[in-house]
C-alpha cells in the first residue's frame, strides 16, 4: 500500500482546540503527514509551545504552521467568517482550506435543576453552534472552489450514551454527530466527506483528577476491553486517515477511539 494514500502534502488544515491534549496530538499528526496547519487558540493560551512541538515533529517539512487568536466562548456567530475563516484562507499557502477539524470543546458539571442557563448555553455555543457555522462557511468555500474536502468533528461517548451531571455536553455531542450525518448526505456527491471521531476515556489534563481517583478509574478500566486509558497520540492515525484519500469512500461515520468501550 502506498504511503501517498495517507499523505496530506499540499493540503491546508484549519483546526480548533489544538493547544493541548487530543487536539495537540491531532495537529502534530496532520503536520507529520505533510499538511499546512492553522490552529486557533485562546488569548490566554500561549501557542508557542504547541507550534514548536509541531515543527519538531517533521523538521524537514516545508509546510507552514500558523495560529489564529480567538476565544470561541466569546465569539459571536456573525464574526466567525471574518475572524476565523477569512483569516485562515489568507494564511493558507494555496489560498484554500482543504480540511476542517472541529475539535474545540468545553464542559460544565451540574445537575439540570441547578444548571446555570449561561453555562448551559456556553457549552452549546462552543461545542455545537461554532462548529456548525464553521462547517457551513468552510463547506461553502470548498464547494465554490471545487475542493475535495474533508470535515472532521470531535464527538464523544456522550454522542451515544447519557452521562449524569453533564447534560449540556451530552446534548452538544449528540447533536454534532447527527449534524455531521445530515451534512454528509448533503455533500457526499459534491466531493466533501463529513465524519466524526469519538474519544473514549483519554488521559489528558482534563481527566487528570479522574485518572487519579482510584475507585472511579478502576471502574472505568474494568469497562474498557483493552483495560487501559487512551493517549492523545492514539488520535494521530485516525485523524490523518479521516483527512486523507485513504477514507474517500467513508462519510457520515463516527470513528470511535475508545479501546472498545462502545463494543459493550
C-alpha positions as CSV (number, residue, x, y, z in Angstrom):
1,X,0.0,0.0,0.0
2,X,1.4,3.4,-1.0
3,X,2.1,5.9,1.8
4,X,0.7,8.5,-0.6
5,X,-2.7,7.3,0.3
6,X,-2.3,8.9,3.7
7,X,-0.3,11.9,2.6
8,X,-1.6,15.4,3.2
9,X,1.2,17.1,1.2
10,X,-0.1,20.4,-0.2
11,X,-3.3,20.3,1.9
12,X,-4.2,23.1,4.3
13,X,-5.9,22.2,7.6
14,X,-7.9,24.5,9.9
15,X,-8.3,23.0,13.3
16,X,-9.8,24.4,16.6
17,X,-8.7,23.4,20.1
18,X,-5.2,22.3,19.3
19,X,-3.0,23.6,22.1
20,X,-3.3,20.6,24.4
21,X,-4.5,17.0,24.8
22,X,-6.2,15.3,21.9
23,X,-6.2,18.4,19.7
24,X,-2.5,18.9,20.1
25,X,-1.8,15.3,19.1
26,X,-4.1,15.7,16.1
27,X,-2.4,18.8,14.8
28,X,1.0,17.2,15.2
29,X,-0.1,14.1,13.3
30,X,-1.6,16.2,10.5
31,X,1.7,18.1,10.1
32,X,3.7,14.9,10.2
33,X,1.5,13.8,7.3
34,X,2.6,16.8,5.3
35,X,-0.2,19.3,5.8
36,X,0.0,23.0,6.3
37,X,-1.7,23.6,9.7
38,X,-3.6,26.6,11.0
39,X,-4.9,26.3,14.6
40,X,-6.9,28.6,16.8
41,X,-6.0,29.4,20.4
42,X,-7.5,31.5,23.2
43,X,-5.9,34.9,24.0
44,X,-5.0,33.4,27.4
45,X,-3.1,30.5,25.8
46,X,0.4,30.8,24.5
47,X,0.6,28.8,21.2
48,X,4.4,28.9,21.0
49,X,4.9,25.5,22.8
50,X,2.4,23.8,20.5
51,X,3.9,25.4,17.5
52,X,7.4,24.3,18.5
53,X,6.2,20.7,19.0
54,X,4.6,20.7,15.6
55,X,7.7,21.9,13.8
56,X,9.9,19.5,15.7
57,X,7.7,16.6,14.6
58,X,8.6,17.0,11.0
59,X,11.8,19.2,10.8
60,X,12.3,18.7,7.1
61,X,8.8,19.8,6.2
62,X,8.2,22.9,4.2
63,X,4.6,23.2,5.3
64,X,3.5,26.2,7.3
65,X,2.3,26.5,10.9
66,X,0.1,29.5,11.6
67,X,-2.2,30.5,14.5
68,X,-5.4,32.5,14.9
69,X,-6.1,34.1,18.3
70,X,-9.8,33.9,19.2
71,X,-11.9,33.0,22.2
72,X,-14.6,30.7,20.9
73,X,-16.7,31.1,24.1
74,X,-17.0,34.9,23.5
75,X,-17.1,34.8,19.7
76,X,-20.2,36.0,18.0
77,X,-21.5,33.6,15.3
78,X,-21.6,36.6,12.9
79,X,-17.9,37.1,13.4
80,X,-16.7,33.5,12.7
81,X,-16.3,34.3,9.0
82,X,-14.1,37.3,9.4
83,X,-12.2,36.3,12.5
84,X,-11.5,32.6,11.6
85,X,-12.4,31.5,8.1
86,X,-11.2,34.6,6.1
87,X,-8.1,34.8,8.3
88,X,-7.3,31.1,7.6
89,X,-7.8,31.5,3.9
90,X,-5.4,34.5,3.9
91,X,-2.8,32.5,5.8
92,X,-3.1,29.4,3.6
93,X,-0.2,29.0,1.1
94,X,-2.7,27.8,-1.6
95,X,-5.4,30.3,-0.6
96,X,-7.7,27.4,0.3
97,X,-8.9,25.3,3.3
98,X,-8.8,21.7,2.3
99,X,-9.6,20.2,5.7
100,X,-11.6,21.4,8.7
101,X,-11.2,19.8,12.1
102,X,-13.7,21.0,14.7
103,X,-12.1,19.8,17.9
104,X,-12.5,22.6,20.5
105,X,-14.9,21.8,23.3
106,X,-15.8,22.7,26.8
107,X,-17.9,21.2,29.6
108,X,-19.6,22.2,32.8
109,X,-20.8,19.9,35.6
110,X,-24.2,20.5,37.3
111,X,-27.4,18.7,37.8
112,X,-30.1,20.0,35.4
113,X,-32.3,21.7,38.0
114,X,-29.4,23.9,39.2
115,X,-27.6,24.3,35.9
116,X,-26.9,28.0,35.3
117,X,-28.5,28.9,32.0
118,X,-25.5,31.0,30.9
119,X,-23.1,28.0,31.4
120,X,-25.5,25.6,29.6
121,X,-25.7,27.9,26.6
122,X,-21.9,28.5,26.6
123,X,-21.3,24.7,26.2
124,X,-23.8,24.6,23.3
125,X,-22.2,27.6,21.8
126,X,-18.6,26.3,21.8
127,X,-19.4,22.6,21.1
128,X,-22.2,22.9,18.6
129,X,-23.0,26.4,17.3
130,X,-19.4,27.4,16.5
131,X,-18.5,24.1,14.7
132,X,-21.9,24.1,12.8
133,X,-21.2,27.6,11.5
134,X,-17.6,26.9,10.7
135,X,-18.7,23.8,8.8
136,X,-21.3,25.9,6.9
137,X,-18.7,28.6,5.9
138,X,-15.8,26.3,5.2
139,X,-18.1,23.9,3.3
140,X,-19.3,26.8,1.1
141,X,-15.7,27.7,0.4
142,X,-14.9,24.1,-0.6
143,X,-17.9,23.9,-2.9
144,X,-17.2,27.2,-4.5
145,X,-13.6,26.3,-5.2
146,X,-14.4,22.6,-6.1
147,X,-12.2,21.3,-3.3
148,X,-12.2,17.6,-2.5
149,X,-12.7,18.5,1.2
150,X,-12.6,16.7,4.5
151,X,-14.5,17.8,7.6
152,X,-14.0,16.0,10.9
153,X,-15.7,17.0,14.2
154,X,-14.9,15.6,17.6
155,X,-17.8,13.6,19.0
156,X,-17.8,11.7,22.3
157,X,-19.1,8.6,24.1
158,X,-21.8,11.0,25.1
159,X,-22.9,11.2,21.5
160,X,-24.4,7.8,22.2
161,X,-24.7,7.5,25.9
162,X,-26.2,9.7,28.6
163,X,-23.9,10.7,31.5
164,X,-25.4,12.4,34.6
165,X,-24.2,15.9,35.5
166,X,-23.1,16.9,32.0
167,X,-26.4,17.3,30.2
168,X,-25.3,20.3,28.1
169,X,-22.2,18.4,27.0
170,X,-24.2,15.3,26.1
171,X,-26.7,17.5,24.2
172,X,-23.9,19.2,22.2
173,X,-22.1,16.0,21.4
174,X,-25.2,14.1,20.4
175,X,-26.2,17.0,18.1
176,X,-22.8,17.4,16.5
177,X,-22.9,13.7,15.4
178,X,-26.4,13.9,13.9
179,X,-25.5,17.2,12.3
180,X,-22.4,15.6,10.7
181,X,-24.5,12.7,9.4
182,X,-27.0,15.1,7.9
183,X,-24.4,17.3,6.1
184,X,-22.5,14.2,4.9
185,X,-25.6,13.2,3.0
186,X,-26.0,16.7,1.5
187,X,-22.4,16.9,0.4
188,X,-21.4,13.3,-0.4
189,X,-22.0,13.7,-4.1
190,X,-20.2,17.0,-4.2
191,X,-16.8,15.7,-3.1
192,X,-16.9,16.6,0.6
193,X,-16.6,13.9,3.3
194,X,-18.0,14.7,6.7
195,X,-17.2,12.5,9.6
196,X,-16.7,12.4,13.4
197,X,-14.0,11.0,15.6
198,X,-15.1,9.8,19.0
199,X,-12.8,9.8,22.0
200,X,-13.3,7.3,24.8
201,X,-11.6,7.8,28.2
202,X,-8.3,9.5,27.3
203,X,-5.7,10.6,29.9
204,X,-5.3,14.3,29.5
205,X,-5.2,17.4,31.7
206,X,-9.0,17.5,31.6
207,X,-9.3,13.9,33.0
208,X,-6.3,14.0,35.4
209,X,-8.5,14.0,38.5
210,X,-10.5,11.1,37.2
211,X,-7.3,9.1,36.4
212,X,-6.0,9.7,39.9
213,X,-9.3,8.7,41.6
214,X,-8.6,5.0,42.2
215,X,-12.2,3.8,42.6
216,X,-13.6,5.7,39.6
217,X,-10.5,4.8,37.4
218,X,-10.8,1.1,38.4
219,X,-14.5,1.1,37.3
220,X,-13.7,2.8,34.0
221,X,-10.8,0.4,33.3
222,X,-13.0,-2.5,34.1
223,X,-15.4,-1.3,31.4
224,X,-12.8,-0.8,28.7
225,X,-11.9,-4.1,26.9
226,X,-8.3,-3.0,26.3
227,X,-8.0,-2.3,30.1
228,X,-6.2,1.0,29.8
229,X,-6.8,4.7,29.3
230,X,-6.2,6.1,25.9
231,X,-3.5,8.6,25.0
232,X,-3.8,11.7,22.9
233,X,-1.3,10.1,20.5
234,X,-3.9,7.5,19.7
235,X,-5.6,10.1,17.6
236,X,-2.8,10.8,15.2
237,X,-3.5,7.9,12.9
238,X,-7.3,8.1,13.0
239,X,-7.4,11.8,12.2
240,X,-4.9,11.5,9.4
241,X,-6.9,8.6,8.0
242,X,-10.2,10.6,8.0
243,X,-8.5,13.6,6.4
244,X,-6.6,11.7,3.7
245,X,-7.5,9.9,0.4
246,X,-7.5,6.7,2.4
247,X,-11.0,7.5,3.6
248,X,-12.5,8.9,0.4
249,X,-15.4,6.4,0.5
250,X,-16.2,7.0,4.1
251,X,-18.7,9.7,5.1
252,X,-21.3,10.2,7.8
253,X,-19.5,7.9,10.2
254,X,-18.1,8.3,13.7
255,X,-14.7,6.5,14.2
256,X,-14.5,5.6,17.9
257,X,-11.1,5.7,19.6
258,X,-12.2,4.2,22.9
259,X,-10.3,0.9,23.5
260,X,-13.5,-1.0,22.8
261,X,-15.8,0.9,25.3
262,X,-18.7,1.1,22.8
263,X,-18.4,-2.7,21.9
264,X,-20.0,-3.5,25.3
